[in-house]
Structure formats: structure tokens, C-alpha cells
Amino acid sequence: MNEYHWTPEVWINFNNREKALIIAGIDMRNAEEKKQQKEAERKAKSKSHR
């Protein structure tokens, strides 16, 4: 909510579908960030072995 500057009142006024869509988007972004982090760690690790 902070990232989007939504107050609790704004969040409460979203219907269940809107909330579900927002939560799914956040989950997808988190999964992508974890994937990119693992890839960066893998690349860093392979560079250190050279």
C-alpha cells in the first residue's frame, strides 16, 4: 500500500476482485524478483570460480 500511496480507506474501498488482482500482481512481482536474485547469485558464484 505504501508503494502505491494508498491509505487504508482506499484499500477498504476496493472490491474483492480488485484486491485479488492487486495481490496476484504483487505475488508475481515478488516471484520474478526472487528469480532474478537467484540468477544474479548464480552468475556471481560462477564468476568467482574462474
C-alpha positions, 0 to 999 in steps of 0.5 A: 500500500505504501508503494502505491500511496494508498491509505487504508480507506482506499484499500477498504474501498476496493472490491474483492476482485480488485484486491485479488488482482492487486495481490496476484500482481504483487505475488508475481512481482515478488516471484520474478524478483526472487528469480532474478536474485537467484540468477544474479547469485548464480552468475556471481558464484560462477564468476568467482570460480574462474 
